[in-house]
Amino acid sequence: MKLKYHYADYETILTPQNSMNVYHGCTHGCIYCDSRSYSYNINHDFEDIEVKRNAPDILDKELREKNNPCMITTGAMCDPYIHLEERMRYTRKCLEVIEYHGFGIAIQTKSARILQDIDLLKKINTKSNCVVEITLTTLDEDLCRIIEPNTSTTKERVYVLKALQREGIPTVVWLCPTLPFINDSIENLRGLLDYCIDAKVYGVMCFDFNVVLRPGNREYFYKNLDKYFPNVKQKYIETFGNCYTCNSPNSNNLQQLSNDICRKHGIFNKQYDVFNDFKLEKGL
């Protein structure tokens, strides 16, 4: 893959909620990606990655100014382990800063590249707290290659979950998005939850069994539906119109199954239980 990137100058890297993104844009190519939405004001080609110049130095300055350690989060807007990370190592450099200052990290990714930083994640987890969040969407490896074409496959992500668990690093799985008429079957969810049980994940998260479509990502999503799933776009238009959230018709059954299986196997699946428990355990 030919990588395109450019630098941009920033004065800050942390939001008021202590989240950060060292890159803007992504090369994973997920057909449903909400970060393509116009509302995020990305004023460059999405695959032409904007790199925040001197991001580790900016982060170092901001953490020095904080009175108390807290959890830093990354990955909600742009995956910190896109292909460019192999060359730039900006995510790793930021992890080094976080570890040096004794802060915690909650990091979300779909890439097995995170394993290249397992040494730092272990150090952070020893001094403070580290949580790794992995997205799982489908059991079908061929379908995974269609809806998430340039990232690690589902089986590769499960391998990451197990590798992290062996090192004592807590893991959380995000079961979203759910694409109506594509990956919203009971069989698919049951199989993904079996993976979670086998990998001994700490928590399973899903705000709802749906996909979010807004101007910017809706057009990209529909273009890929036409390419890979004939006639499915028309079902979306007829079922959801221009709705912001497109809930699976099977949503209630999926939620009940998730609740039942997680309860049976002692897996947290409520946001408060999952994330606040980490903060309380080590006083963050």
C-alpha positions in Angstrom: 0.0 0.0 0.0 1.3 3.4 -1.0 1.0 5.7 2.0 0.1 9.3 1.7 0.6 11.7 4.6 1.3 15.3 5.5 2.1 17.3 8.6 0.0 19.9 10.4 0.9 22.1 13.4 -1.2 21.9 16.6 -0.9 23.6 19.9 -2.6 20.9 21.9 -3.2 17.2 21.5 -5.4 16.3 24.5 -9.2 17.1 24.6 -10.8 18.3 27.8 -11.9 14.6 28.3 -8.2 13.5 28.0 -8.6 11.8 24.6 -6.1 12.2 21.8 -5.5 11.4 18.2 -2.0 11.7 16.7 -3.3 11.0 13.2 -6.3 12.3 11.3 -7.7 10.0 8.6 -7.3 6.3 8.1 -6.1 3.6 5.7 -8.1 0.7 7.1 -10.9 1.3 4.6 -13.8 0.2 6.8 -16.9 0.8 4.6 -19.0 2.0 7.6 -16.5 4.4 9.1 -18.2 7.3 10.9 -15.0 9.3 11.0 -15.6 10.1 7.3 -18.6 12.2 8.3 -18.4 15.9 7.2 -19.2 16.8 10.8 -15.6 16.1 11.8 -14.2 18.8 9.5 -11.5 16.7 8.0 -10.5 19.0 5.2 -8.2 16.6 3.3 -8.5 13.3 1.5 -9.3 10.7 4.2 -6.5 8.3 3.1 -4.0 11.2 3.0 -3.1 11.0 6.7 -2.7 14.2 8.6 0.1 13.8 11.2 0.2 16.1 14.2 3.7 17.5 14.1 5.6 16.9 17.3 2.6 15.2 18.9 4.8 13.3 21.6 6.4 16.6 22.6 3.0 18.3 22.9 1.7 15.4 25.0 4.7 15.6 27.2 4.1 19.3 27.9 0.4 18.8 28.6 0.9 15.8 31.0 3.6 17.8 32.9 0.9 20.4 33.6 -1.6 18.0 35.0 -1.8 17.7 38.8 -3.0 14.1 39.0 -2.5 11.1 36.7 -5.6 10.0 34.8 -6.6 7.7 31.9 -5.6 8.9 28.5 -7.8 7.5 25.7 -7.1 7.1 22.0 -8.5 5.3 19.0 -12.2 6.5 19.0 -11.6 8.9 16.0 -8.7 7.4 14.2 -7.0 4.0 14.8 -3.6 4.6 16.4 -2.2 1.6 14.6 -2.9 2.5 11.0 -0.2 1.4 8.4 1.7 4.7 8.8 2.5 3.9 12.5 5.0 1.3 11.2 7.0 4.2 9.8 6.2 7.1 12.2 6.0 5.3 15.6 4.1 8.3 16.9 1.7 6.2 18.9 4.6 4.4 20.5 6.4 7.6 21.3 3.2 8.9 23.0 2.9 5.7 25.0 6.5 6.2 26.2 5.5 9.7 27.4 2.4 8.3 29.1 4.4 5.6 30.8 7.1 8.1 31.9 4.6 10.4 33.6 2.7 7.5 35.3 -0.6 7.9 33.4 -3.0 5.2 32.3 -4.1 4.4 28.8 -7.2 3.1 27.2 -6.4 2.3 23.5 -8.9 1.2 20.9 -7.7 -0.6 17.6 -8.5 -3.1 15.0 -4.9 -3.9 14.2 -2.5 -6.5 15.4 0.2 -3.9 15.1 -0.5 -3.1 18.8 1.5 -6.1 19.7 4.7 -4.3 18.7 4.1 -2.1 21.8 3.2 -4.8 24.2 6.3 -4.1 26.2 5.2 -0.5 26.9 1.6 -1.6 27.6 2.9 -4.0 30.3 4.9 -1.2 31.9 2.0 1.2 31.9 -0.3 -1.5 33.4 2.3 -2.2 36.1 2.6 1.5 37.1 -0.9 2.6 36.5 -3.6 1.1 34.3 -3.8 -0.2 30.7 -7.0 -1.3 28.9 -7.0 -2.4 25.2 -10.2 -2.3 23.3 -10.6 -4.4 20.1 -13.5 -4.2 17.7 -15.1 -7.5 16.4 -17.8 -7.3 13.8 -18.0 -10.7 12.0 -17.1 -14.3 12.2 -16.9 -14.6 8.4 -13.3 -13.9 7.4 -14.3 -13.2 3.8 -16.9 -10.7 4.9 -14.3 -9.1 7.2 -12.1 -8.5 4.2 -15.0 -6.7 2.5 -16.3 -4.5 5.3 -12.8 -3.9 6.9 -10.5 -4.5 4.0 -7.1 -3.2 5.2 -7.0 -4.1 8.8 -6.4 -7.3 10.8 -8.9 -10.1 10.3 -11.2 -11.2 13.1 -9.0 -14.2 13.9 -6.0 -12.0 14.0 -7.7 -9.7 16.5 -8.7 -12.7 18.6 -5.1 -13.7 18.7 -4.2 -10.2 19.9 -6.8 -10.5 22.7 -5.3 -13.8 23.9 -1.8 -12.5 23.7 -2.7 -9.4 25.8 -4.6 -11.6 28.3 -1.6 -13.8 28.8 0.4 -10.7 29.7 -2.2 -9.6 32.3 -3.5 -6.7 30.2 -7.3 -6.3 30.5 -9.2 -6.3 27.2 -12.6 -5.0 26.1 -14.4 -6.0 22.9 -16.6 -3.6 21.0 -19.3 -5.4 19.1 -20.1 -2.5 16.8 -21.1 -1.4 14.3 -23.8 -3.9 13.4 -24.8 -3.6 9.8 -28.4 -4.4 9.3 -29.0 -7.2 6.7 -25.2 -8.0 6.6 -23.8 -9.0 10.0 -26.8 -8.8 12.4 -27.6 -12.5 12.8 -27.9 -14.4 16.1 -25.3 -16.9 14.8 -22.7 -14.2 14.1 -23.1 -12.6 17.5 -23.1 -15.9 19.3 -19.8 -16.8 17.6 -18.2 -13.5 18.4 -19.2 -13.9 22.1 -17.7 -17.4 22.0 -14.4 -15.7 20.9 -14.7 -13.2 23.8 -15.2 -16.1 26.3 -12.3 -18.0 25.0 -10.1 -14.9 25.1 -11.2 -14.2 28.7 -12.1 -10.5 27.9 -12.9 -8.3 30.8 -15.8 -6.5 29.1 -18.0 -6.4 26.0 -19.4 -3.1 24.8 -22.1 -2.1 22.3 -24.0 1.1 22.5 -26.7 -0.5 20.3 -26.8 -3.0 17.5 -26.8 -0.4 14.7 -24.7 1.6 12.2 -24.5 5.4 12.2 -24.9 7.1 8.9 -24.3 10.8 8.4 -23.4 12.9 5.4 -19.9 11.9 4.3 -19.9 8.3 5.5 -23.3 7.5 4.2 -22.2 8.1 0.6 -19.1 6.0 1.0 -21.1 3.2 2.7 -23.8 3.2 0.0 -21.1 3.1 -2.7 -19.7 -0.1 -1.2 -23.1 -1.6 -0.7 -23.6 -1.2 -4.4 -20.3 -2.8 -5.1 -20.5 -5.8 -2.7 -24.1 -6.3 -1.6 -26.5 -5.8 -4.6 -30.0 -4.6 -3.6 -29.0 -4.0 0.0 -28.8 -0.2 -0.4 -32.4 -0.1 -1.5 -33.4 -2.0 1.7 -31.5 0.7 3.8 -33.3 3.5 1.9 -36.7 1.9 2.3 -36.1 0.9 6.0 -34.2 3.9 7.4 -34.6 6.8 5.0 -32.1 9.5 6.1 -32.0 8.3 9.8 -28.9 9.0 11.7 -28.9 5.6 13.4 -30.0 2.5 11.5 -31.0 -0.1 14.1 -31.0 -3.8 13.2 -34.5 -5.2 13.0 -33.0 -8.0 15.2 -31.6 -5.5 17.8 -33.7 -6.6 20.7 -32.9 -10.3 20.3 -29.2 -9.5 19.9 -29.1 -7.4 23.0 -30.9 -10.1 25.0 -28.4 -12.7 23.8 -25.5 -10.5 24.7 -26.8 -9.8 28.2 -27.5 -13.4 28.9 -24.2 -14.7 27.7 -22.1 -12.0 29.4 -24.0 -12.5 32.7 -23.5 -16.3 32.5 -19.7 -15.9 32.0 -19.0 -13.0 34.3 -18.2 -10.5 31.5 -19.1 -6.9 32.1 -21.2 -5.3 29.4 -22.4 -2.0 30.8 -20.2 1.0 30.2 -20.1 2.1 33.8 -19.1 -1.3 35.1 -16.4 -1.8 32.4 -14.5 1.5 32.5 -15.2 2.9 36.0 -14.0 -0.3 37.6 -10.5 0.2 36.1 -10.3 3.8 37.4 -11.4 2.7 40.9 -9.0 -0.3 41.1 -5.8 1.8 40.9 -7.2 5.2 42.0 -7.2 6.9 38.6 
